[in-house]
Every structure is written in structure tokens, then in C-alpha cells.
Amino acid sequence: MTAQIPVDPPASYPPPAGLPYTAPPVPTKNSDVGGKITVAGGALILVGTFMPWIIMTNAYETASQNGFAAPDGGWMLLFGVLIGAVGFSRMNSQVHWGTQVLPLFVAAFAGWAAIADISSVATRAAPIAASYYASWQMGPGLYVIVLGAAVTIVGALTFPAKD
């Protein structure tokens, strides 16, 4: 005959008669929505870096260049990784003022730089396209970076819910 190991009843069972009832501890989980939004913004900046920033088309071919053909592409990659890392740390630990302020400033700078790049590409591409009898258009990459910066700023300004 095998010995029975006593097992506690599930928490939904009523307590045995005569014993005081104590509720089981409820596990707390970090539901920092701002951290998740910040991670999403960093991911958008990363994706925008790899997407085409400019697309040129002539009679024979279509060519595009992503952020790595521009000097700012490496910086955008670094900004996206930094924002994502801070967002993850914000989701997995207690919120410190630095985890809210750092992505705010980095995203503001990344957004400003992307808007400046949009203007720069528009100024430089028209004469080059005309000399090669080509047409050009803005790729989605810089716009995705601006969107990622805006999402990051919203995430940085979103404070965690008080438990």
C-alpha cells in the first residue's frame, strides 16, 4: 500500500469547517503599458532603418537605398536598439525616471533627424534624378522612423498604473 501525500485543495474550494480562511497570494505582474509602447516605437525605428529611404526609377532599372547608405542610418539603428532596451528594462523592473526620460529625448532627436533627412533627400534627389532621366520618390523608411519616434514619445509619457 502506498502512502498518500496530502495535497492542498484548489483555491476555489471553501475552507474546511473551523479553520480561518486566508486567500492565496495573488501574483503581481508588471503591466507597464508605457514600456510596451516604448519597445514598439524602438522596433519601428529599427524597421524604418532597413526599409528604403529613397527609390529611383529610370527606363532600365529601379534602385532603392535604405538607411545604411546615409550617414544617419547607423545612428537610427543605435537609437532603435537603445529605445528598445530601455523599454524592455522598463517592462521588467521598477520604473525609474531615467527609463522615461532617456527614450523621450532619444526619440525626439531621432524624429527630428528623420524629418531633416526627408527634407535633405528631397533637395538632393531632384537634380540627380533629372541628370539621369529618372524619377524618384521617397521610400517608406524615414516615415516609419518618424512614426516610431512618435510612438516612443507616447510610451515615454505614459506612466505605469498604480497598484
N, C-alpha and C positions, 0 to 999 in steps of 0.2 A: 504494500500500500504506500502510495506517495504522499508526502506532506503537502498540504495546501498552503500556498503563500498568501497571506492576507493582502488584498488589493483594496485601495480606497475606491469608493463608489464615484461615478462621474459627478461633476459639479452640479448637474441638473437634478440629481436625486435629492429629496428632502433629507435633513439631518436625522439621525436616529433619535428616538424619543429620549428626553432627559439630558441631551448634550447641547451645549451652546453652539449656535451656528456661526461660523466665520466664512465669509465669502472668499473664494480662491483669489489669489492676486491676479490682477489684470496686467498682462504685459504691456508696457508702454512702447510705442513705436514713434519714431521721429517722422512727423508728417509735414516737413518743411516744404511747402509748395514753392516758395521762392527759390530754394536750392534746385529743385527740379526744372523750374523755368530758366534759371541761370545755366544749367547744363544744356538745355535745349538751345539757348542762344549761342553758347560756345560751339555746339555741334553745327549750327547753321553757319557760323563764321568759318569753321573748318571746311564744310561742304562748299561754301562760296569760293574758297581759295582754289579748290580743284576744278571748279566749273569755268567755262570760257568767259573771259572778260571782254574780249573783242572778237568779232567774226568778220573776215574779209572774203569777198567773193569776186572773181573775175570770170572771164569766159571759159577758163580751163579748169579752175580748181576753187575750192573753198578751204580757207585756213582759219584756224582759231588759236588763240593763245590764252592760257589760264594765268593765274596769279604768279606762277613761278617765272614767267617771262618778264615780269615787272619787279622792280626793287621792293615794292611793298608786299609781295606775296609771302616772303619768308616771315615778315613781321605779322601778317594776318594769321599765318599758321601758328606762330608763337602765341598770339593773343587768344586764338580759339582754344588752344591746349591749356593755357593759363586760366581762362574763364571756366572751362570745363572742370579743371582740377579743383578750383575754389568752390564751384557749385557742388561737386561730389563731397568735398570736405564739409561743406555747409549742411548737406543732407545727412551726413554720418556723425556729426558731432554737435556740440553746443554752439549756438550762433554767437560769434564774436564780431565786434564792429568791423574788423578788417575783412571778414568774409562777405560783408555787404558793401563796403566802400571800394575795395580793390576792383571788383568786376564793374562797378559803376564807372570809375574813371577809365579803365582799360576799354570798356565798350564804347564810351563816349569818344575816346581817341580813335578807336578802330572805325567807328561810324563816320567821324569827321574825315579820316584819311580815305575811306572808300568814296565819300562824296567828292572829295578833292580829286581822286583818281577818275571818277566819272567825268568830271569837267576836263581833266587833262587828256583823257583818251579822246573825248570829243574834239578837242582842239588840235591834237596831233594827227588823228586818223584821217580827217578830211583831205588835207593836202597829199598825204601818202596814197590814199585811195585814188585820187584824181590822176596822179602821175602814173599809176599802173592800170588805168582804165578799169577800176574795180569799185565795187560798192562795199560799204561797211555798215555794221550795226553793233550796238552794244550787246555783249553776251549777258547772261543772267547772273554771273558770278558776283559782280560788285553789288548788284541789287540784293542778292541773298545775304551778302555781308552786312549791308545796311539794315536789313530785316533782323539778322542775328544780333546786331548791336542794340536795336530797339527792344528785342525780346529780352536780352540780358539786362538792360536798364530796368525794365519792368520787374524782372526777377530780383534784381538787387534792391529795388524799392519795396518789395513785398516782404513784410515782416512775418515771422512764424507765428502760428496761432498759440495763444497761451493755454496751457493745460490746466 
